[in-house]
Every structure is written in C-alpha cells, then in structure tokens.
Amino acid sequence: MNGAPELGQLQQWLAFVVRHRATADVAVRAPAARALCPVRDVLAGGVVAPGERSSVTDRLQVYNGAYLARLCGVLAADYPALRHLLGSDRFDRLCAAYVERHPSRHPNLNQLGRRLPAFVGRRRDLPRRAFAAELAQLECCIALAADAPEFAPMPGERLHALPAGDWPRARLQCNPSLQLASFRHPVNAWLDDVLAARAPRAPRRRPSQVAVFRHGSRVLRLDLTPTAFAVLTAIAAGKPLGRALAQARGEQTVGTWFQDWSARGLFVGVHVAARR
Amino acid sequence: MRPSDFVTSDLGIGLGLRTVHYRHVLSQRPQVGFFEILSENFMHTGGRPLQVLDEVAAHYPVVMHGVSMNIGSVDPLDRAYLMELKTLQQRCNARWISDHLCWTGVGGVGLHDLMPMPYTLKALRHLATRVRQVQDLLEQPLILENPSTYIEYAHADFDEPGFLQALCAETGCGLLLDINNVFVCASNHGFDAPDWLRRVPWDHVVYFHVAGHAVRETHRLDTHDQPVCREVWQLYAQAHRLAGGRPTVLEWDANIPEFAAVHREARKAVRYQQPRAAASRAGVGVRA
C-alpha cells in the first residue's frame, strides 16, 4: 500500500475485522477486508504496526475478541432466563449470529436486544424454539418497561372521584412503561423460577397473559386472567371504559382489578369525552 | 468557556457512579468530592437511573463521561445524541461533558469500543472540524480522554502527545488525562510514560482518571476491574506535580467491590498528591 489509507477506508476495514465472527487472522484474509486493505500489506505491517511481542493479527485480535464478548455480555444481562434455557454456549452462539444480523446501530447498548425475540422465533436450530421466543419476548418487555419514559402515576382518588355516569365514556391513559403480552406457555412462572434460583419446570403449553410495567423504580410482572388481559389491552388501545368493560360482562372482580391497577400506578390520566 | 475555566474547579477526589453502589450512595451519602456518571447509562431511559441521578445531583457535583460520541468517525455526527447529552447536563447540572479521543463505529454500526485514531494530519483536521462542531452545539469546550490502545497504525505524522497538543491548539478542547491509559499504552507500544507526560499540554488538562488494568501474555488490558497498580500511582504523582493539581476520578467497572473499598482506593490519590511523594516517586519508566 502506498501511503496511509484514507480515514474512511481504514475505519471500514478495521470495523470489518473487529466484527468478524472468526478471528482477526481469518478476517484480514476475507475478500471484503482485502478489498479495503491488501492482505500482503496488512501482514507486512503496512496498515497496523506489529508489536515487539505480538503480530499484527495478534494485536487486532484484542479488539475482535472484545467485540463479541462485550455484546454477548449485554444480551446476557437483558436475557438471563433465555441464557439459562439455552445454556451459555448455545446462547453465545445465538448472540454471535444475532449481532451479525442486527449489529448495534444506536449509541446506547440498551437498545441492542430489542429484536432478539423475533430472531429467536426464526431460528430453526434452537431446541424449544417457540418457548424460547416467548421467554425472550417477556424479557424484552422487562427491558422496555425499565427504559420507558418517565411518568407520574395518577392518584387513585381521581378514579374514585369519577362520576358513575362518566365511566362508560372515560378513557384511561396507561403509564408508558406498560407492556402487555399473551403467551402460549407459562413463561412468567418459568422466569420466576429462574430468578429465584429454583429448578424451573419443563416448559409446557398453557396459555398465559402478563402485564409488565414500572412501579416506582421497580419493574413488576403481573399475571392476568384472559378477561382482565382483554380489558387492559382495550384500555391501553385507547378504548372508552364502556367498550373495554364489555369484554368483562358477568365478571365479579372488575372493581378489584381497577383498585389494584390504580394502586400500582398503571394509569397516568383519565379523559372523559364531552356528551354529544 | 475555556478549558482553564474548568481547571479552576477543584472538585477533589471523585468516583465513577456505578449501579451496585446506588443504594449505599443514596442512603449513606459518603464524603466524595464529586461523581462522574457514564452519560449513556442515563440516556434513553426514564427509569431508576434518572431517579438516582436526580438524588445524587442534589447532593454532589456531577460530571458527565460518555463512550458513544464517535468523534473520530467518518460517519456524520449524531446530533440527536449530542442534544440528549446537553439535556442530561442541564438536568444534573453537570460541570462538564467528556468523551474519548477515538472512533466507536462506522457505516452506522457501533462497535462500542474505543478504536484508536491514526495520528495523521488528515485525521487531525477531520477531528478538529468535528470537535469544533460539537463545541458549538454544546456551547462549551469538549473534554477528550486519551484511550487505552492495543494497535498502532503504520502511518503517523505525530506521536500521541504531539497529536493532543495540535488538537488542543486548534480547537481549545480540554483533556481528560487517564493515567492508567498512559501506562497501558506505554507498555503496549513501548514508549516512555514519564516522557509522554512531560509533553502533555497541561493548560488543557481538566481532570485525571486512574483505574486498574490486567496483565495479559502479550499486552496490558484496560479492564477497570482491580485496584490501581503502584506504577500508575507513581505516574499519577508525576502528573499531579506537572499539572499543579487536578480533580481525579477512580474508575472501577468490573468485579466491583463494596463502596468502602472503592472509596478507599480512590483516596489513595491524596497520598500521591504530596509534593515529596511526587518528587521521589516520579520518573518510573515503562517499557514493553
């Protein structure tokens, strides 16, 4: 190579080498790397200087090795139960494939794992794939709730003070951390077992519904009945209470639900449309 | 505001604020000169980190230290990110904003690592233009840290101190001098650390970092996972003497012990700030 490579060329080459799933030694020989910096120049120290005790590729390997380790560590922190389910080796392989397909494009690493549930759902090589995808979805809900924008919960008295005649037209605004998810497996119970260091039960099909939300500074997970889930989903979608509660006709515990939800700060506001 | 304005703010000995210490800091209010926050930990979230930050900022001076500005990249500057930095600074009344003299991604993909810049004239011009743009946007001098590096490029027009001098002269930016990184780089690349320190543009140095590192077979790795080694403290003594005193932050990011142990380690800095200690302990050469 005659002279220094252009800065952009140098950065693209180095980024390719760092992100390569194999080692730096393999990466510098890949066609995409050679197109940016000829391998002969690279190995001769024409791009990166060799060290006294290490070759050019040894030095590059420090960055190559750190890249996957760092990103896998971030995903492991966000998806501890998925890692428990798959085992650390399989989880690390999954992460390597994931970051190759969905590299980080955000300054903040807390966004890195947001596409992992869908990615898991598409991986035919994973055992218990359907369960794993749902478990990942639940853990993603937790991360989303933790990082949701700030909010001020609505005092419960405001709901109590709502005239009975206004209830059917009232629309409740849910706190922005609320994530609602329905599953074909009892993933929330499974997650509880993992977090409590209990041996989780073997994954079996049994529908479940979960609300995940932030209460104060804590993220809570609430198992819901199918009816309560339908009501809360309708409320979160902005439907007036009259329509939302139509799905709970005959249900005796509706009042208790609302007391509980309100006490847990699930609502931040109420809007009553003017009568026509 | 010029870097020298920052230099006058003697905040003493500070600590990097870490999640595992939140409870202790909030409940015990330990005597710490200031806290340095990792900016990105408090961005794109409205949860507990911000609540903690509000409380910490109510009782301690805070400074911001980031890892994602990507100042050296050929990618366009991320203006949304910069505006969020500014918003965060206003929220916690941070004294200054720092990041690293490096690039962290290209082509829109983040490596989340501190990739070294080539010390060429072209790179200097590129970096200087972007530093000025950031300073215009943030309306204050940007403070940049010398990173630990594990490669050196084959082509260079400067060595690292020369590059720092030129960048500071062109942009008026400030420097966060990481003493551990100087030592790690000196070991990895075979230069003389005390000599490196003597060539620092001291008028631009705003504060110091100290940290622990790991020794691998072929290199030293900036791990922030153990106490500061004696050689780094000795370099710190020299730097403190040359600078005439600067605020100092201890970074501890992995295998983090209880708060008291981290605090104790940080307070060792006071010992090395004594003129006698500095004079007798300075001048330890580091060779690969």
Interface residues (C-beta under 8 A of the other chain):
Chain A: G3 A4 E6 L7 G8 L10 Q11 Q12 L14 A15 V18 R19 G45 G46 V47 V48 A49 G51 E52 R53 S54 D58 R59 L60 V62 Y63 A66 Y67 R70 L71 P103 S104 R105 H106 P107 N108 L109 N110 Q111 A145 A146 D147 A148 P149 E150 F151 P176 S177 R214 S217 R218 V219
Chain B: E40 M43 H44 T45 G46 G47 R48 L50 Q51 V52 S68 N70 S73 V74 D78 Y81 W103 G105 V106 G107 G108 V109 G110 L111 H112 D113 M115 P118 T120 K122 A123 H126 Y150 I151 E152 Y153 A154 H155 N188 H189 G190 T218 H219 L221 A288
